[in-house]
Amino acid sequence: MTTAAQPSSALRILRRTSAAVALLALLPAASLAQTMPAKDSAPLAARAGDPVWARADALVKQMTLDEKITYLHGLFPPNTKPAPADMIPSAGYVPGVPRLKIPTLRESDASLGVANQVEQRKGDTATALPSGLALAATFEPKLAYESGAMIGAEARAKTFNVLLAGGVNLTRDPWAGRNFEYLGEDPLLAGEMAGASIRGVQSNHIVSTIKHFAINAQETGRHVMDARIGEADLRESDLLAFQIAIEKGQPASVMCAYNKINGDWGCENDFLLNKVLKRDWNYPGWVMSDWGAVHSTTKAALAGLDQQSGQELDKQIYFGDDLKAAVAKGEVSQARVDDMVRRILYGVIATGLIDNPTPASAQPIDYAANAKVAQSLAERGAVLLKNDRGLLPLAKSAKKIVLVGAHADVGVLSGGGSSQVRSVGGAPVEIPLNGGEAASFVRVTWHASSPLRAIKAAYPNAEVTYVDGKDPAAAAAAARDADLAIVFAWHWQTEAQDAPSIALPENQDALIDAVAGANRNSLVVLETGGPVLMPWLDRVGGVLQAWYPGQRGGEAIAGILSGAVNPSGRLPMTFPKTEDQAPRASAPGYAEQSAIDDARRAGKEAGPIKGFPVEYREGAAVGYRWFAQQKLPPLYPFGYGLSYTTFGYENLKVEDGDTLKVSFDVTNTGKVAGADAPQLYVTAGKRKPMVRLAGFQKVDLQPGETRRVTLSVDPRVLADYDTAKPGWTLPAGSYPLYVGAHAGDPALTGSAKLKAWSRKP
């Protein structure tokens, strides 16, 4: 179900509480002491029932300045010398205050599971989920919650209590290196899914971040680029995704981004951190920096940064002795320092971490149960893009099946970067990188989930073989007399670098052409971090978008091909026909960075890359909105996906007035059970009219079953952001709408007559 029009009562209480905290931070120390209720020196446990802000402030008042400063800058364990005795290799470590029961913060990357990128912790494995795009493709916030809860439980069992999760940056370009980690191009879908995932993580009484704040949309030059976009456009796109996710998930921490936004670094951006996040949204938690994203002490502290993360990766420890000196000189007030600490404690208390400390040593984990979560996500998120002549599901009578390429004999591909999980079962293929920023912490990695083994198990009476695909002619010969030839195609993407293009690398287009020419029953399974070009599309019988399917991807793919699972994933991003359909046909700065990397590989001195602007000319018209605005026919539209059954929509009812509510019937008109994800689109916007996803819901239906679906629309999804007001404005009027299977499918059409609506930021 979509976001409710009004915030929950819990959220309203949280906002009032956080507003009080923000006000207290502005008072001088004397006034602060008079304002706060008197507290005795009773142990913290005796005050467990007090309001969160009161408990946080009571702790702040008991801390020394040195203890406060220590809590405001975190260590990066791989580079920390000497290391504290209780530190384990991970993303970060912030010493606590044992005498006050303030916990040490143990931080782990955790976008797709508890990360262990280059096996810093020898032998420590975790459940590896499919990519964020696969999760978004489920269109199921319930699965986002369940997978977040699973990650949080594993993290807690491993003694971690802060997870660097909750990635919600919108996909603006198909080549961006971290697209696979995030949740697609639409602010409503991304916000709903991120919020549910964060809530799942924090159900374990640990902290989740939301990241990277904000408009961190490319990896090339991420440390020096300046993202430029107007405020209204930013509020109606990326910031709306963050706002929805924060309201839904209530993350204890926000992680600011590396890049500049309209001239100021993300981690010293007063507009984003103070004005938007803390004032307009009344956010009560803390802002932590990304690792290596801090550039100053006084400016960053006054602009709203509360904690420096991974201090060894910055040029200096800005929030250590430098911050203490800035307080002594009056450049940063004691009240501001107290507010920084109070915000961290607010998150630690609000999540229940302080009352439910993580265990002192690792606990048992039910990896078999958690693997089922990973497999379910892979199954529900895979998108069937093409299925000519009912090629799939493959009949059980098949006698010969040939698999080609992408190491499908041993595993499935995963994306690279800080999200990399050392999965249960290991990594049968790992390829180191030859230079570039990513080389220090990234390998091209496959999870040990063999499609070959899984398909053999699904077809015990068939001959199932594998060829590596390095020789297209040999692959074609092997495929010629098979009942089905399955080419596994790959396109690897990673944090710290963008892809040079979205064409399949290493001659894979020629391989697919050769196999398709030899066998008309040819299918392509795509293991990619986003869309790829498909010049061979007309020559293959089917295409399954499997994304990076996680540690049970082989089993999930086999289930879909065999029909044991009916595919129900829907695209969370538009697939372009050509690269020039995107607002930018390649990453700004890519050529310059590539020249620097080539020079370094040749042993020459080069770099670093100089700062450069990136103009987001599409503004709020991200993804399918851009394609509709520019009248560009995509290869596959946002929301698209096929099933082994069919669905029909009827009986549209529009309830308009103050807010919009739409209901309709969905019927499984086919012969097998399946799941559909009907979507509501509304054309709105006086400033820049555009079609917008306004609601969605996943429904599982038996053959012939009908379900009534009701979608309530958050007015912000339809409204303009008025910077002069400031706030959200939706003029009275008639708004065209349609319900369909994807962004280009007006199966049911209508209009809504809405009253004027407005709201503060």
C-alpha positions in Angstrom: 0.0 0.0 0.0 1.2 3.5 -0.7 2.1 6.2 1.8 -0.7 7.5 3.8 -1.8 11.1 3.2 -1.1 12.1 6.9 1.8 11.1 9.1 1.1 8.6 11.9 0.5 9.6 15.4 3.8 8.1 16.4 5.5 10.3 13.7 3.8 13.4 14.9 5.0 12.7 18.5 8.5 12.1 17.1 8.4 15.4 15.3 7.3 17.3 18.3 10.0 15.6 20.4 12.7 16.3 17.9 11.6 19.9 17.5 12.0 20.3 21.3 15.5 18.8 21.0 16.4 21.1 18.2 15.2 24.1 20.2 17.2 23.1 23.2 20.3 22.9 21.1 20.1 26.6 20.3 19.9 27.7 24.0 23.0 28.8 26.0 24.2 26.3 28.6 22.6 28.2 31.5 19.2 28.3 29.9 19.6 24.7 28.9 20.2 23.7 32.5 17.1 25.6 33.7 14.9 24.2 30.9 15.6 20.5 31.4 13.8 18.7 34.3 16.0 18.0 37.3 17.4 14.4 37.3 18.9 12.5 40.2 21.9 10.3 39.8 19.9 7.1 39.7 21.2 4.4 37.3 20.1 4.7 33.7 17.9 1.6 34.0 15.8 3.4 36.5 14.8 6.0 33.9 14.0 3.6 31.1 10.4 4.8 31.0 11.4 8.5 30.5 10.9 10.2 27.1 13.8 9.5 24.7 14.9 13.2 24.6 15.0 13.4 28.4 17.1 10.3 28.7 19.5 11.5 26.0 19.9 14.9 27.7 20.4 13.4 31.1 23.3 11.3 29.7 24.8 14.3 27.9 24.8 16.3 31.2 26.8 13.5 32.9 29.4 13.2 30.2 32.8 15.0 30.2 33.8 17.1 27.2 36.4 14.4 26.4 33.8 11.7 26.4 31.5 13.8 24.2 34.3 14.4 21.7 35.2 10.7 21.6 31.6 9.8 20.6 31.8 12.3 17.7 34.5 10.6 15.6 34.7 7.0 14.6 37.6 4.8 13.8 38.2 2.8 10.6 39.3 -0.6 11.9 41.5 -1.6 8.9 43.6 1.5 9.4 43.5 1.9 13.2 46.8 1.5 14.9 46.9 0.5 17.7 43.5 -1.2 17.6 41.4 -1.4 20.7 41.2 -4.8 22.2 37.5 -5.3 21.4 37.7 -4.0 17.9 37.0 -6.4 15.0 37.7 -5.6 11.3 34.6 -3.8 10.0 33.5 -0.5 8.6 33.7 1.5 11.9 34.1 1.6 15.6 33.1 4.4 18.1 34.1 3.8 21.7 31.3 4.1 24.2 31.2 5.3 27.8 30.9 2.2 30.0 30.3 4.1 33.2 27.1 5.5 31.8 26.2 2.4 29.9 26.6 4.3 26.6 27.3 1.5 24.1 30.3 1.3 21.8 29.1 1.6 18.2 30.2 -1.3 16.0 29.4 -0.4 12.4 29.1 -2.7 9.4 28.2 -2.1 5.7 25.0 -3.9 5.2 23.1 -2.9 2.0 22.7 -6.5 0.9 23.7 -8.4 4.0 26.4 -8.1 6.6 29.4 -7.2 4.5 32.9 -8.6 4.6 34.3 -7.2 1.3 37.7 -8.7 1.0 37.3 -11.1 3.8 38.7 -8.8 6.5 37.2 -11.2 9.0 38.6 -14.6 7.9 35.9 -17.3 7.7 33.0 -15.0 8.6 30.2 -15.5 6.2 26.7 -14.0 6.0 23.5 -14.4 4.0 23.9 -12.5 0.7 20.6 -11.0 -0.5 19.9 -10.1 -4.2 20.7 -6.6 -5.3 18.6 -3.6 -4.2 17.0 -3.4 -7.7 15.8 -7.0 -7.3 14.2 -6.0 -4.0 12.6 -3.0 -5.5 11.4 -5.2 -8.4 9.2 -7.2 -6.0 7.1 -4.1 -5.4 6.6 -5.6 -1.9 7.4 -3.5 1.2 6.6 -6.6 3.3 9.6 -8.4 1.8 11.7 -5.3 2.3 10.8 -5.4 6.0 11.5 -9.2 6.3 14.9 -9.0 4.5 15.9 -5.9 6.6 14.9 -7.8 9.8 17.0 -10.8 8.6 20.1 -8.6 8.0 19.6 -6.9 11.4 19.3 -10.2 13.2 22.5 -11.5 11.6 24.3 -8.3 12.3 23.3 -8.3 16.0 24.4 -11.9 16.3 27.8 -10.9 14.9 27.9 -8.1 17.6 27.3 -5.2 15.2 24.8 -2.5 16.3 25.0 0.1 13.5 24.3 -0.9 9.9 25.2 1.3 7.0 22.1 0.4 5.1 19.0 2.2 3.6 20.3 3.3 0.3 17.6 5.4 -1.5 19.4 7.5 -4.1 17.3 7.5 -7.3 18.6 6.0 -10.5 19.2 8.9 -12.9 21.5 7.2 -15.4 21.7 3.5 -16.4 25.5 3.3 -16.2 25.9 4.5 -12.5 28.0 2.1 -10.5 25.8 1.7 -7.5 22.4 1.5 -9.2 22.3 -2.1 -8.2 22.4 -1.2 -4.5 19.6 1.2 -4.7 15.8 1.0 -5.2 15.2 2.4 -8.7 14.0 5.6 -10.2 10.7 6.5 -8.5 10.5 8.4 -5.2 7.4 6.6 -4.0 8.6 3.1 -4.7 12.1 3.8 -3.4 10.9 5.6 -0.3 8.3 2.9 0.6 10.8 0.0 0.1 13.7 1.8 1.9 11.5 2.7 4.8 10.3 -0.8 5.3 13.8 -2.2 5.1 15.1 0.3 7.7 12.2 -0.6 10.0 13.1 -4.3 9.6 16.7 -3.7 10.5 15.8 -1.6 13.6 13.3 -4.1 14.8 16.4 -5.9 16.2 17.2 -2.9 18.5 20.1 -1.8 16.4 20.6 1.3 14.3 20.1 1.7 10.5 21.3 4.6 8.5 19.6 6.0 5.4 22.1 7.1 2.7 23.6 8.9 0.8 22.1 12.3 1.5 21.6 13.5 -1.2 21.6 13.2 -5.0 24.6 10.9 -4.9 23.8 9.6 -8.4 27.2 8.6 -9.9 30.5 7.1 -8.8 32.9 8.7 -11.3 34.5 11.6 -9.5 32.2 11.2 -6.5 34.7 12.8 -4.2 35.0 16.0 -6.3 31.8 16.4 -8.5 29.2 19.1 -7.8 25.6 17.9 -8.4 23.5 20.8 -9.6 19.7 20.8 -9.4 17.0 23.3 -8.5 15.4 23.1 -5.0 11.9 22.4 -6.3 13.2 19.6 -8.6 15.3 18.1 -5.8 12.4 18.2 -3.3 10.1 16.5 -5.8 12.5 13.7 -6.6 15.4 12.4 -4.5 14.5 14.4 -1.3 10.9 13.1 -1.5 12.3 9.5 -1.6 14.3 10.3 1.5 11.4 12.0 3.2 9.1 9.1 2.7 11.7 6.6 3.8 12.5 8.5 7.0 8.8 8.8 7.9 8.2 5.1 7.2 11.5 3.7 8.7 12.5 6.3 11.3 16.2 5.6 10.8 18.4 6.6 13.8 21.1 8.0 11.5 21.4 9.8 8.1 24.6 9.4 6.2 25.6 12.4 4.1 27.2 12.0 0.7 30.7 12.5 -0.8 29.8 14.9 -3.5 28.9 18.6 -3.5 25.3 19.6 -3.9 24.9 23.0 -5.5 28.3 24.1 -4.4 28.6 22.7 -0.9 29.9 19.3 0.2 27.2 16.9 1.2 28.6 16.7 4.8 28.9 20.4 5.3 25.7 21.4 3.4 23.7 23.7 5.6 20.7 23.6 3.3 20.4 19.8 3.3 21.4 19.0 6.9 20.1 22.0 8.9 17.3 23.5 6.8 15.7 20.4 5.1 16.5 17.5 7.4 16.6 19.0 10.9 14.3 22.0 10.5 11.8 21.2 7.8 11.5 17.5 8.6 12.2 17.8 12.3 14.6 14.8 12.1 15.8 13.9 15.7 18.6 11.5 14.9 22.2 12.1 13.9 24.0 12.8 10.7 27.1 10.7 10.2 29.6 11.3 7.4 30.4 8.9 4.6 33.9 7.4 5.0 36.3 10.1 3.8 33.7 12.7 3.2 34.6 15.3 5.8 36.5 18.5 4.8 36.3 20.8 7.8 35.7 21.1 11.5 33.8 24.3 12.2 31.9 24.6 8.9 30.8 20.9 9.0 29.7 21.1 12.7 27.7 24.3 12.2 26.2 23.0 8.9 24.7 20.0 10.7 27.2 17.1 10.6 27.1 15.3 14.0 29.7 12.6 13.6 32.9 12.0 11.6 33.0 8.4 10.4 36.1 6.4 9.4 38.4 9.2 10.5 41.6 7.6 9.1 40.1 8.1 5.6 39.9 11.9 5.9 42.8 14.2 5.7 42.7 14.8 9.4 40.6 14.0 12.5 38.3 17.0 12.2 36.0 16.1 15.1 38.7 15.1 17.6 41.1 17.5 19.1 40.3 20.0 16.3 36.7 20.2 17.5 37.7 20.5 21.1 39.9 23.4 20.1 37.1 25.0 18.1 34.9 24.8 21.3 37.7 26.4 23.3 38.0 29.3 20.8 34.2 29.8 20.7 33.9 28.8 17.0 31.6 25.9 17.9 29.4 26.4 20.9 29.2 23.9 23.7 25.4 23.7 23.1 26.1 22.6 19.5 28.5 19.8 20.8 25.8 18.7 23.2 23.3 18.6 20.5 25.6 16.4 18.3 26.0 13.9 21.2 22.3 14.1 22.1 21.3 13.2 18.6 23.5 10.1 18.6 22.1 9.1 22.0 18.6 9.8 20.7 19.1 7.2 18.0 20.8 4.7 20.4 17.9 5.0 22.9 15.0 5.2 20.4 16.0 2.0 18.6 16.2 0.2 22.0 20.0 -0.4 21.6 20.9 1.1 24.9 18.4 -1.1 26.8 19.1 -4.2 24.7 22.9 -4.2 24.2 24.3 -6.4 21.5 26.0 -9.6 22.8 29.6 -9.5 23.8 30.5 -12.4 21.5 29.1 -13.9 18.3 25.9 -15.9 18.6 24.5 -18.8 16.5 22.7 -17.9 13.2 20.1 -20.0 11.4 21.7 -19.6 7.9 19.4 -22.2 6.4 16.3 -20.2 7.3 17.9 -17.0 6.2 18.8 -18.5 2.8 15.1 -19.0 2.2 14.6 -15.2 2.6 17.3 -14.6 0.0 15.8 -17.1 -2.4 12.3 -15.7 -2.0 13.6 -12.2 -2.9 15.4 -13.5 -5.9 12.3 -15.3 -7.1 9.8 -12.5 -6.4 12.2 -9.9 -7.9 13.3 -11.6 -11.1 11.5 -10.0 -14.1 10.4 -12.0 -17.2 10.9 -9.5 -20.0 10.2 -11.7 -23.0 8.5 -15.1 -23.5 7.7 -15.9 -27.1 5.6 -18.9 -28.0 5.2 -19.9 -24.4 8.9 -20.9 -24.3 8.8 -20.8 -20.5 8.2 -22.6 -18.3 10.2 -25.3 -19.9 8.3 -28.6 -20.1 9.3 -31.4 -17.8 9.7 -33.5 -20.9 12.8 -31.7 -21.9 15.6 -34.1 -22.6 18.6 -31.8 -23.3 19.3 -28.3 -21.8 22.5 -26.4 -22.5 23.8 -23.6 -20.3 26.3 -21.1 -21.7 28.5 -18.5 -20.1 28.9 -16.3 -17.0 30.3 -19.1 -14.8 26.8 -20.6 -14.6 28.4 -23.9 -13.7 29.5 -22.7 -10.3 27.7 -19.5 -9.3 25.9 -16.2 -9.9 27.4 -12.7 -10.1 27.2 -10.1 -7.4 27.8 -6.3 -7.5 31.0 -4.8 -6.1 31.9 -2.4 -3.4 31.1 -1.9 0.3 27.9 -4.0 -0.1 29.9 -7.1 -0.9 28.9 -10.0 1.3 31.1 -13.0 1.9 28.2 -15.4 1.4 27.5 -18.7 3.0 29.0 -21.3 0.6 31.9 -19.1 -0.4 33.0 -17.4 -3.7 34.0 -19.9 -6.4 35.2 -17.1 -8.7 37.0 -13.9 -7.5 38.8 -11.6 -9.9 41.0 -8.8 -8.6 40.9 -5.4 -10.3 43.8 -3.8 -12.0 43.9 -0.3 -10.6 41.4 2.4 -9.8 39.8 3.4 -6.5 37.8 0.3 -6.3 40.8 -2.1 -6.4 41.6 -1.6 -2.7 38.3 -3.1 -1.5 36.6 -4.8 -4.5 36.8 -8.0 -6.4 34.6 -9.3 -9.1 32.8 -12.0 -7.2 30.4 -14.9 -7.8 28.3 -16.4 -5.1 28.4 -20.2 -4.9 24.9 -20.9 -6.2 25.2 -22.9 -9.3 22.4 -22.6 -11.9 23.8 -25.8 -13.5 23.4 -27.8 -10.4 20.0 -26.3 -9.6 18.6 -27.0 -13.1 20.0 -30.5 -13.0 18.0 -31.0 -9.8 14.9 -29.6 -11.4 15.3 -31.9 -14.5 16.7 -35.1 -13.2 15.8 -37.0 -16.4 17.4 -34.5 -18.8 20.9 -34.1 -20.0 22.0 -30.7 -18.6 25.4 -29.5 -19.8 27.5 -26.3 -19.6 29.9 -24.5 -22.0 31.8 -21.4 -21.0 30.9 -19.4 -24.1 34.4 -18.1 -24.8 34.1 -19.6 -28.3 30.7 -18.5 -29.8 31.0 -21.2 -32.5 31.5 -24.0 -30.0 28.6 -22.7 -27.9 26.4 -22.7 -31.0 27.4 -26.2 -31.8 26.6 -27.4 -28.3 23.2 -25.6 -28.4 22.1 -26.8 -31.8 20.0 -29.8 -30.9 19.0 -28.8 -27.3 15.4 -28.4 -26.2 16.5 -25.1 -24.6 19.7 -23.1 -24.8 20.2 -20.7 -22.0 22.8 -18.0 -22.3 23.8 -16.4 -19.0 24.9 -12.9 -19.8 26.6 -10.6 -17.3 27.4 -6.9 -16.8 29.3 -6.1 -13.7 29.0 -2.8 -11.8 30.6 -1.6 -8.6 30.9 1.2 -6.2 33.7 3.7 -6.9 33.5 3.5 -10.7 30.7 3.8 -13.3 30.4 1.5 -16.3 31.8 2.7 -19.6 28.6 1.8 -21.3 25.5 -0.5 -20.8 26.6 -2.8 -23.7 27.3 -6.3 -22.6 31.2 -6.7 -22.3 33.5 -9.4 -23.7 31.8 -10.2 -27.0 28.6 -11.5 -25.3 26.3 -10.0 -28.0 28.1 -12.1 -30.6 27.8 -15.2 -28.3 24.0 -14.7 -28.0 23.6 -14.1 -31.7 25.5 -17.4 -32.4 23.5 -19.5 -30.0 20.2 -17.9 -31.1 21.1 -18.6 -34.7 21.7 -22.3 -33.9 18.6 -22.8 -31.7 15.3 -20.9 -31.9 14.5 -22.0 -28.3 17.2 -19.7 -26.9 16.8 -17.8 -23.7 18.9 -15.1 -22.1 19.3 -14.8 -18.4 20.7 -11.4 -17.5 22.8 -11.0 -14.4 23.3 -7.3 -14.4 23.2 -4.2 -12.2 20.6 -2.5 -14.4 19.5 -2.3 -18.0 21.7 -3.4 -20.9 21.5 -3.0 -24.6 19.9 -5.9 -26.4 20.7 -5.8 -30.1 19.8 -9.6 -30.2 16.4 -9.2 -28.6 14.4 -10.1 -31.8 16.4 -13.3 -32.2 15.9 -14.9 -28.8 12.7 -16.6 -27.5 12.9 -15.3 -23.9 14.7 -12.9 -21.6 14.8 -13.2 -17.8 16.2 -10.3 -15.8 17.7 -11.9 -12.8 19.7 -8.9 -11.5 22.5 -9.9 -9.1 20.4 -12.7 -7.5 22.2 -13.3 -4.3 23.5 -16.5 -2.7 20.4 -18.6 -3.7 20.2 -17.1 -7.2 20.9 -20.4 -9.0 18.0 -22.1 -7.2 15.7 -19.1 -7.9 16.5 -19.1 -11.6 15.9 -22.8 -11.9 12.6 -22.5 -10.1 11.4 -19.8 -12.6 12.6 -21.6 -15.7 10.9 -24.9 -14.6 7.6 -23.2 -13.6 7.9 -24.1 -9.9 7.9 -20.3 -9.4 5.7 -18.0 -11.4 7.7 -14.8 -12.1 6.2 -11.6 -10.6 8.9 -9.0 -10.6 8.3 -5.6 -12.2 11.0 -3.2 -13.5 11.9 -0.5 -10.9 13.7 1.4 -13.6 13.2 2.1 -17.3 15.3 0.1 -19.8 16.3 2.3 -22.7 16.6 1.2 -26.3 19.8 3.2 -26.8 22.3 5.0 -24.5 21.4 8.4 -26.0 17.9 8.1 -24.6 19.2 8.8 -21.1 19.7 12.5 -20.0 23.4 11.8 -20.2 24.8 9.2 -22.5 27.8 8.5 -20.3 29.2 9.5 -16.9 30.5 13.1 -16.7 34.2 12.9 -15.9 34.5 9.3 -17.0 37.0 10.0 -19.8 39.2 12.1 -17.5 39.2 9.5 -14.8 39.9 6.7 -17.2 43.0 8.6 -18.5 44.2 9.0 -15.0 43.7 5.3 -14.2 45.5 4.2 -17.4 48.4 6.4 -16.6 48.7 5.0 -13.1 48.6 1.4 -14.5 51.4 2.4 -16.8 53.5 3.5 -13.8 53.1 7.2 -14.5 52.2 9.9 -12.1 48.7 11.2 -12.6 45.6 12.7 -11.0 43.7 13.2 -8.9 40.7 14.2 -11.0 39.7 17.8 -10.7 36.2 18.9 -9.6 33.5 19.2 -12.2 29.8 20.1 -12.3 27.0 17.7 -13.2 23.8 19.4 -14.3 20.8 17.3 -13.7 18.8 18.8 -16.5 15.9 16.3 -16.1 15.2 17.8 -12.7 12.3 15.9 -11.1 11.6 14.1 -14.3 13.6 11.0 -13.4 13.3 7.8 -15.3 9.9 7.0 -16.8 8.9 10.7 -16.3 11.9 11.7 -18.5 10.9 9.2 -21.2 7.3 10.4 -21.2 8.3 14.0 -21.2 10.7 13.6 -24.1 8.3 11.2 -26.0 11.0 8.5 -26.1 9.8 4.9 -26.5 11.9 2.7 -24.1 12.9 -0.9 -24.7 11.0 -1.8 -21.6 9.0 0.6 -19.4 9.1 1.1 -15.7 6.8 -1.3 -13.9 6.9 -3.9 -16.7 7.1 -7.6 -16.2 5.5 -10.8 -17.6 3.9 -13.8 -15.8 2.9 -17.3 -16.7 -0.7 -16.2 -16.2 -2.7 -13.2 -17.2 -4.5 -10.5 -15.3 -7.4 -8.2 -15.9 -8.5 -4.9 -14.4 -12.1 -3.7 -14.0 -14.5 -1.5 -12.0 -12.4 1.6 -11.4 -13.7 3.9 -8.7 -12.2 7.3 -8.0 -12.9 8.9 -4.6 -11.7 12.5 -4.9 -12.0 15.6 -2.8 -9.5 16.5 -0.1 -7.3 13.4 -0.9 -7.3 10.8 -3.7 -8.4 7.2 -3.2 -8.7 4.8 -6.1 -10.1 1.3 -6.1 -10.4 -1.4 -8.7 -10.7 -5.2 -9.2 -7.8 -7.4 -10.3 -8.6 -10.8 -11.6 -6.3 -13.7 -12.5 -7.7 -14.6 -15.9 -5.2 -17.4 -16.6 -4.8 -21.0 -15.6 -2.1 -20.9 -12.9 -1.6 -19.0 -9.7 0.4 -15.8 -9.9 1.1 -12.4 -8.5 0.4 -9.0 -10.1 1.6 -5.5 -9.2 -1.0 -3.1 -10.5 0.1 0.5 -10.5 -1.7 3.9 -10.4 -0.3 6.8 -12.4 -1.6 10.4 -12.2 -0.6 13.3 -14.4 0.0 16.3 -12.2 2.2 19.3 -11.6 1.5 22.9 -12.5 5.2 23.9 -12.5 6.2 20.9 -14.7 3.4 18.6 -15.6 4.4 15.0 -15.6 3.1 11.5 -15.1 3.8 10.1 -11.6 3.5 6.8 -9.9 0.9 7.4 -7.2 0.3 3.9 -5.8 1.0 0.2 -6.2 0.2 -3.1 -4.5 1.3 -6.7 -5.0 -1.5 -9.2 -5.0 -1.3 -13.0 -5.2 -4.3 -14.6 -6.9 -5.4 -18.1 -7.7 -6.8 -18.8 -11.2 -10.1 -17.0 -11.6 -9.8 -15.2 -8.3 -10.7 -11.5 -8.1 -9.3 -9.0 -5.4 -10.4 -5.5 -4.8 -7.4 -3.2 -4.5 -7.6 0.2 -2.9 -4.8 2.8 -3.1 -4.7 5.9 -1.0 -2.5 8.6 -2.5 0.0 10.8 -0.6 -0.7 14.3 -2.0 3.0 15.1 -2.1 3.5 12.6 -4.9 1.2 14.8 -7.0 2.1 18.3 -5.7 4.5 21.0 -6.7 7.1 22.2 -4.2 6.8 25.9 -4.0 10.1 27.4 -2.8 8.5 30.9 -2.3 5.8 29.6 0.1 7.7 27.4 1.1 5.9 24.0 1.0 3.8 21.6 -1.0 1.0 22.9 -3.2 -1.6 21.0 -5.1 -4.1 23.3 -6.9 -7.8 22.4 -7.2 -8.6 20.8 -10.5 -9.1 17.7 -12.5 -6.2 15.2 -12.7 -6.0 12.5 -15.4 -5.1 9.0 -14.1 -4.8 5.4 -15.2 -4.3 2.0 -13.7 -2.2 -0.5 -15.5 0.5 -3.1 -15.5 3.3 -0.6 -16.1 4.0 3.1 -16.8 2.8 2.7 -20.4 -0.3 0.7 -19.9 -3.5 2.7 -19.4 -5.7 -0.3 -18.8 -8.3 1.7 -16.8 -8.5 5.4 -17.2 -10.3 8.2 -15.3 -9.8 11.5 -13.6 -9.8 12.9 -10.1 -11.4 16.2 -9.0 -9.2 17.3 -6.1 -9.6 20.2 -3.8 -6.7 22.6 -3.2 -4.2 21.1 -0.8 -1.0 22.5 0.8 1.4 21.5 3.5 4.6 22.9 5.0 7.8 21.1 4.0 
